[in-house]
Amino acid sequence: MQKKPWIRLVLAISLDGRLAPAGGGAAQLGGVGDRRLLEEALAWADGTLIGAGTLRVHHSTCLIHDQDLLDLRISSGRSAQPTSVVVSRQQWYSPEAAFFQQPIERWLLSPHRVSVQGSQELLPPVGYQRQLLLENDWTQALNRLAEARLNRLVLLGGAQLAASLLQADVVDEMQLTLTPKLLGGMHTWVPQQPDGLPEGLGEAEAWQLQAVETLVGNELLLRYIRKRSSSSRSNK
């Protein structure tokens, strides 16, 4: 049986759990310490997951810039940057977006189906090198990513995508940087769900603390691992 990828959620959030100011837009959360931790996570990853809505706001995705991390990936026979997997209900493409000029491989995870004539293979839309099918079951989509050798995934957001993966209880690790800001508003990193999240995520032993680190600028790193049964696989 195909084992699912290990998913690490990486976010910088305000003290009141916001991702953006009350009026929306980019909040510019996270300083130099958080940036290094983000790049280390990208260096670890085979791919990243990012929602198209987040890309529309930020226009680009996060890249590795630190040369030691780039050298580490290249020396191990990997691409300089992890594959960027855009999760979208539509075949999102915007020629003016910097994302489509960044030096990365772009995949689309979408339910929109366009096949090569006479084949079941999905035809990648403009701006992407590959498309994988996204259905209602996250397990199937993640299995497809694992089959494509994306076994370590960094989840970069946005909030709706994070909530969807948490709802499916497939997030294995959380790397949260608390920044000393209070933003208010509705842009929380886990948006309100009519039925909430699975009860298991709220149990006392659901998450195991792995690391606490004080960063420059009065920021604080928290890292938690999802506690699962011994039969569950880890791609750590």
Backbone hydrogen bonds, N-H to C=O, Kabsch-Sander energy under -0.5 kcal/mol:
donor,donor_aa,acceptor,acceptor_aa,energy
6,W,151,N,-2.8
7,I,5,P,-0.5
8,R,6,W,-0.5
8,R,153,L,-2.9
9,L,7,I,-0.6
9,L,173,E,-3.1
10,V,8,R,-0.5
10,V,155,L,-2.4
11,L,9,L,-0.5
11,L,175,Q,-2.3
13,I,177,T,-2.7
14,S,18,R,-2.2
15,L,179,T,-0.7
15,L,181,K,-2.4
16,D,181,K,-0.6
17,G,14,S,-2.1
19,L,187,H,-3.0
20,A,187,H,-0.8
22,A,183,L,-0.7
24,G,21,P,-2.2
27,A,19,L,-0.6
35,R,31,G,-2.2
36,R,32,V,-2.0
37,L,33,G,-1.9
38,L,34,D,-2.5
39,E,35,R,-2.5
40,E,36,R,-2.2
41,A,37,L,-2.0
42,L,38,L,-2.2
43,A,39,E,-2.4
44,W,40,E,-1.5
45,A,41,A,-1.4
46,D,152,R,-2.6
47,G,152,R,-1.9
48,T,83,T,-2.7
49,L,154,V,-2.6
50,I,85,V,-2.1
51,G,157,G,-2.3
52,A,87,V,-1.7
55,L,51,G,-1.7
56,R,52,A,-2.1
57,V,53,G,-1.2
58,H,54,T,-2.6
59,H,55,L,-3.1
69,L,66,D,-0.6
70,L,66,D,-1.9
71,D,67,Q,-2.9
72,L,68,D,-1.7
73,R,69,L,-1.9
74,I,70,L,-2.4
75,S,71,D,-2.8
76,S,72,L,-1.0
77,G,74,I,-1.8
78,R,73,R,-2.5
83,T,46,D,-2.0
84,S,105,E,-2.8
85,V,48,T,-2.8
85,V,83,T,-0.7
86,V,84,S,-0.7
86,V,107,W,-2.9
87,V,50,I,-2.5
87,V,85,V,-0.5
88,S,86,V,-0.6
88,S,109,L,-2.0
92,W,90,Q,-1.9
97,A,94,S,-2.0
99,F,59,H,-2.2
100,F,97,A,-1.3
101,Q,98,A,-2.2
102,Q,98,A,-0.8
102,Q,99,F,-0.8
104,I,102,Q,-2.3
106,R,104,I,-0.5
107,W,84,S,-2.8
107,W,105,E,-0.5
108,L,130,R,-2.3
109,L,86,V,-3.3
110,S,108,L,-0.7
110,S,132,L,-1.9
114,V,112,H,-0.6
116,V,121,E,-2.7
119,S,116,V,-2.3
123,L,114,V,-4.3
128,Y,125,P,-2.0
129,Q,106,R,-3.0
130,R,106,R,-1.0
132,L,108,L,-2.8
134,L,110,S,-1.4
135,E,133,L,-0.6
138,W,136,N,-0.7
141,A,137,D,-1.4
142,L,138,W,-2.8
143,N,139,T,-2.2
144,R,140,Q,-1.9
145,L,141,A,-1.7
146,A,142,L,-2.3
147,E,143,N,-2.5
148,A,144,R,-1.3
149,R,146,A,-2.0
150,L,145,L,-2.6
151,N,149,R,-1.0
153,L,6,W,-2.9
154,V,47,G,-2.1
155,L,8,R,-2.8
155,L,153,L,-0.6
156,L,49,L,-2.6
156,L,154,V,-0.7
157,G,49,L,-0.6
162,A,158,G,-2.6
163,A,159,A,-2.7
164,S,160,Q,-2.0
165,L,161,L,-2.1
166,L,162,A,-2.4
167,Q,163,A,-2.7
168,A,164,S,-1.4
169,D,166,L,-1.3
170,V,165,L,-2.0
172,D,7,I,-1.8
173,E,7,I,-1.6
174,M,224,Y,-2.7
175,Q,9,L,-3.6
176,L,174,M,-0.6
176,L,222,L,-2.8
177,T,11,L,-2.4
178,L,176,L,-0.6
178,L,220,L,-3.1
179,T,13,I,-2.6
179,T,177,T,-0.5
181,K,179,T,-2.8
188,T,186,M,-2.1
189,W,17,G,-1.9
196,G,193,Q,-1.3
201,L,198,P,-1.5
202,G,199,E,-1.5
203,E,200,G,-1.1
206,A,203,E,-1.8
208,Q,225,I,-3.1
209,L,207,W,-0.5
210,Q,223,R,-3.3
211,A,223,R,-1.5
213,E,221,L,-1.9
215,L,219,E,-3.2
218,N,215,L,-0.6
219,E,215,L,-0.6
219,E,216,V,-0.5
220,L,178,L,-1.9
221,L,213,E,-3.3
222,L,176,L,-2.9
223,R,211,A,-2.3
224,Y,174,M,-2.4
225,I,208,Q,-2.5
226,R,172,D,-3.0
227,K,206,A,-2.6
228,R,226,R,-0.6
232,S,229,S,-1.9
